[in-house]
Amino acid sequence: MTETVKRGVGDKLRTWWGGLSRPAQWGVGIPALILLALLPLYPPPLIDTPGTSFGGVMAQFAMVALIAIGLNVVVGQAGLLDLGYVGFYAVGAYTVGLLTSPNSPWNQLDEGGWLKPGWAWWACVPIAIAITAISGLILGSPTLRLRGDYLAIVTLGFGEIVRLMADNLGEITNGSLGLAGIAYPRVGVSDDHPTGYFSSGNLGDTDVTSPVDRANSGTWWFWLGMVLVILVLLVVGNLERSRVGRAWVAIREDEDAAEIMGVPTFKFKLWAFLIGASIGGLSGALYAGQVQFVAPPGFNIINSMLFLCAVVIGGQGNKLGVIVGAFLIVYLPNRFMSVQIGGQSLGDYKYLFFGIALVVVMIFRPQGLFPARQKLLAYGRQVYRAVRKPAPVPAETAGAAS
């Protein structure tokens, strides 16, 4: 007697999606992305965030989603416990701030500088990615020979060192006062939008039907963040299906066995650190342009733990799972910010609630809400279709046919 295996909704969706051809997946995915892009323009009352711009919340979600994807490369795919990922985030943000803020001695927007306001932010993004990748190389080269708790402590120290340097190098970073007036994309400058679509002064016009004029600055940042998330997902997804991705899986499962089998573990761990750091620098540049201000308190160790919480709750190693985790840690506090209990906003207790959620997840579902499923990384779709067994034929039907 064959035992029936019960599958959850997530498993059914995964099986359905995996059975679609590549054109069919694009046919389903593109309309879904369009609906997601239009969501901040017409937020349903059930999911709207009272007292807070829903477009701004979605912009923050896109930024944290980038962080979660980058951290997932390090923690979820390569199995390296990084507790100081916020340091890479800070390096990317401060790179843009130091190059474009009037409070910075290295400001390149002043007379004689090589940056112009119209394209300054766009030019600083690749610089931030490169400098953050170099910082990942500097940190990873001497420390990635460590494992487990030792590596976690070193990365934790790196995150704190970056924050303390930003706080104490007052002549360069303006100390605890931070860097204000950071450049942002100057797109759509007109009489109606004198500072452009991405300026914090763009509040949008809900009385018009045109998406361009209806969208506020948060919505524009969300749209830009969506594009960056899709591009990063394509790059990381291709890496997963390559030799690099297979090496990461081997290192995560058993580093000693991978090394014995000839995998150059140090090289591939360093690759994971570089790629994760680069994505962290990209998200930091996005943050700096969005809020146009950076200061040391925004890069404390608590935020690093919150980013790690998104990866663990969503599902380590699952790209879409960590994006869901990023949405939860951004959306839920803003959704309940207007709920008052004992004179205190319920959203202010987010660290308590996410701490409890993390304990519960570790006890009852340690693999996360959307666990990564091990499957063939090379030619997986073709092999799956070739070996997939047909549905079993009932005994009555088989007897009648014979």
N, C-alpha and C positions, 0 to 999 in steps of 0.2 A: 504494500500500500504506500503510495507516494504521499509524503508529508507536504502540505501546502505552506509555502513561505509567505508570510505577510509582509507587504511592502508599504512604506509610508508614501505620503504625497510627494516628498522630495525625490524618492527613488523612481516613482512613476514618471515625474516630469523629466528626470535625468534620462530614463530609458526612451521616453518619447522624443526628446531632443536629440539623443544620440542616434536614433533611427532615421532622422531626417537627412536628406542630402544637403550638400553645402549650399546650393542655390535656395533650397527651401529654408534653411536656417537664416540666410540673409533676408529672405522674404518675410520671415517672422520678426527678425531682430530689428530691421530698419523701421517698420511702423512702431514697434515698441519704443525705440529710441526717440522717435518724433513725439509720441505721446508723453514721454518723460520730459522732453525739452519744453513742451507746452504746459506742463504741470504748474510751474510757478506763475504763469500768466493767469490761469483759471484754477486756483487751488480749491478743491472740494472742501466744504465746511468741516467734514469729518476729520480731515488730516491737516487743516490749516493751523497755524501757530498764532494764537491770540496774543496781541501785544508785541509781536516780533514779526518782522518782514519774512514771509515764507521764502521769497527769493534769496534773501540773505542767508537763511538757514540752509537752503539747497547749495548755495555757493560754498558755505563752510563744509557741507557734506562732500562736495567734489574735491575740495582740498584734502580733507582727512582720508578720502578714498584713495587718493594718490599715495599718501603716507602709508596706509594699510597695505597697498600693493607692494610698495618698496620694502616694508618690514616683513611682508610675507615671503619675499624672495630670500631674505636672510634667515628668518626663523622657521617659516613653514616649509620651504623647499630645500634649503641647505641644512636645516637643523641647528643653526647657530643662535644661541640665546643672547640677544642684544637688548640690554636694558637702557642703553643710552642713545637710542636712535634719534631722540629729540636734538642731539648735538648736530647731526647732519642737517636737520630741518632748520636749526638756528644759523648754521654756516651759510646756507642758501639765502635765507632772509637777510642776514647782515651783509652779504655780498652786494645785493641790490641796494640796500640802505646806504652802505658806505660809498657807493658810486653815484648815487642820485639825491641823497638828502642834503638840504642846506646846512644841517648841523654837523655834517661830516667834513673833516679836513681833506678827504680824498674825493670830494664831490666833483664830478666831471661835467656837471651842467652849468657851472660858472663860466664866466668869460675865459676863454683859453682852453676849456675842456673839450674833449672829443665826442661828447654825447650831446644830442639835441632832444628837446622834450618830446617831439613827435614820435621818436622811435627808441628812446632811451631804455624803456622797460624791456622791449623786445630784444635789444642788444645785450642786456644784462642777464637774461635768462640762460643762454648757453654758457656765459661766463660763470654764473652761479653753479650750473651743473658740473662744469669742468673743475672748479675749485673744490666743490664738495667731493667729487670723485678723487681728487688728489688727497683730500683729508682722509677719505676712506682708505686709500693706499698707505698713507702714513700711519694710520691707526692699525690697519690689518697686517701689515708686513711683520711687525715684531710680536703681535699678540695672537694671531690665528693659529699658532702652534699650541695655544692653550685650549682647554676643552671645558665644557660644563660650567660649573659654578665659577671657576677662575676666569673664564672668558666673560661671564656675565658681570663680574665685579669690575673688570677692566673697562668694559663698555659703559658701565654705570659711571665710573670715574671720568670717562671721556665726556659724557653729557654734562656732568657737573663742571668740568674744567672749562668747557666752551661757555657755559652760562656765567661762571665767575670771571672769566676774561672779559666778557661783554660788560659785566658790571663794574670791573675795576680799571679797565683801560679807558678812563674818562676822556682823555685827550683825543682818542680815536673814535670811540663808540658813543661818546656823550654819557657814559655811565648809566645810572639808573633812570636818568631823564629820557633816554632813548633817542631814536632818530625819527624825526617827523618830516612830513612833506616829501615822502618817497614817490618816485615816478610811477606812473601807471599807463596803460595803453591809451594813447590819444586817438580814439576812433570815433567817428561820427560827430566831429566838432562842427557846430552850426549855430545859427542865431537861437534856435530853440534849445540846443544843448551846447552852451558855450565852452564847457569843459569836457565834453564827450560823453559817450555812453557808459564808460567804466568809472566815471567820477562818482564819488559818494554823494555828490549833489544831484545826481539823476534819480529822482524819486518815481519816475514813470507816470503815466497818465492812464488811469483805469477807465476813463470815459471814452477812450478810442478803441478801435478794433485792430489797428495795425500792431502786430507783435513787436515791431521795432520801437515804436513810440510807447507802447504799453509797458514794456519791460523796464524795470528799474535797474540800478547798477548791480544789485545782487544777482538778478537773473542773467545779466550779461556775463558776470563772472562765472555763474553756473554753466552757461553754455560753453565758455572757454575751457572750464574745468572738464566738462564732458568730452570735449575733443581731445584734451590731453590724456584723460583716462583711457579712452579708446585706443589712442596711439601706443600708450604704455602697455596696455593689455595685449595688443598685437605683437609687440616686441617680446614681452615676457612669455607669451604663449608659444611663439616660435622657438624661444630658448628652451622651454620645457620639452619640446619635441625633438630637440637636437641632442648632440652628444653632451653638451653642457648640462642640460636638464637631467639626463640619465645619470650623470656623475653626481649631481646634487642629491638625487633620490638615494643613490648608493651610500653617499656620505651620511645622509640623514638616518638611514636605517642601521648602518653599522660601519663606522669610519675605519675601524681596524680591518674588517673584511674587504672593504673597498680598496684600501691601500695594498693589501696582500694580492688582490686581483689586478694590480697594476694601475689603479686610478691615481693620478697625481693630486691627492686630496688638498694639499696646501694651495695649489694653483687654482683649483675650482672654488675653494672657500674664499680665496681672495677675489675671484670673479664675482661671487655672490655679494661680497662686501662692497665692491666697486659699483655694481649695478644698483644695489639697494641704496647706497649713499647718493648716487646720481639722482634717483627718483626722489629721495628726501630733499635734495637741493632744489629740484624742480618745484616741489610742493612749498618749500620755503620761499622761493621767488614769487609763487602765486599768492602766498599769504602776505608778503611785504607789499605787493602792488595792490592787493585788495583792501587792506586796512590802512595803507600808506603810513604806517608807524610800526616800529619794532622796539622792544624793550626787554631786558633780561627776564622779568617775571613770566613772560609768555613762553619761556623755554625751560621751565622747571621740570624736575623729575616726575612730578605727578602727571603732567601731560604725557610724558614718555610711557608711563604705566597705562594711561588711558588708551594710547595708540596700540600698545601690546594687548590690551583688553579687547579691542576691536578684532584683532587677528585671532585670539584664542576663542572668543565667543562665536565669531563667524565660522571658523573652521580652518585650522592651519593647513596650508598647502592648497587650499581651494580659492582661486582668485575671486570668483563671484561671491563666495562665502564671506571673505574679509570685507568686500564692498558692502554687503548687508550689515556686517558688524559695525562698519564705519557709519552707516546710516543710523543705526540704533543709538550709538553713543552721541551723535550730534542731534538727531531729531527729538528723542525722548525728553532730554532736559529742557529744550526749547518749547516742546509741546505742553509740558506741565509747569512752565515758568509762571503762568497766570493762576495756578492753583495754590491757594494759601492754606497752610495748616499751622495753627498756633501763631499766626503773624509772620510766618516764614514761608517763602516760596518753595514749593515742592521740588522745583528744578535745582535749587541750591544743594540738595542732598544727593546729587548725581554720583559722587564718589562713594557714598555709602551704598546706594542701590546697585551700582555696577560692581562693587566689591562683593556684595552678597550674591549677585548674579554669577560672578566668576566662581565663587565657591560652589554654588549649586550646579553649574555646568561641569565643573571638574569632578563632582561626585556622580552625577547621573548621566552625563554625556561628555566625557573628556575629549572626544574628537571634535567637539563644536557643533553648532547648529547645522552646518552644511559640511560634513566631513569630506576630505579628499578621498577619491576612490582610486586605488592602484589599478592601472591598466597599461597596456602597451603604449609606449611613448613614440615609437616609430611605426608608421604605417598602421596605426591602431584601427582606423575606420575600415580599411580594406580587410585586415585580418579578422576583425569582428564579424563583418558580413560573410566572410568565407567560412568561418567555423560555427556561425550561429545555427543552432539546431532548430529544425521545424517544430511546430507545436505538436505534442503527442496526440496520436489518433485514438479515440475511444475504442475499447475492446469490441463493442457491439458493431461499430462501423467496420472495423478490420475483419470481423468474422463474416459480415454480410458481403464484403468485397471478395473474400476468398471463396 
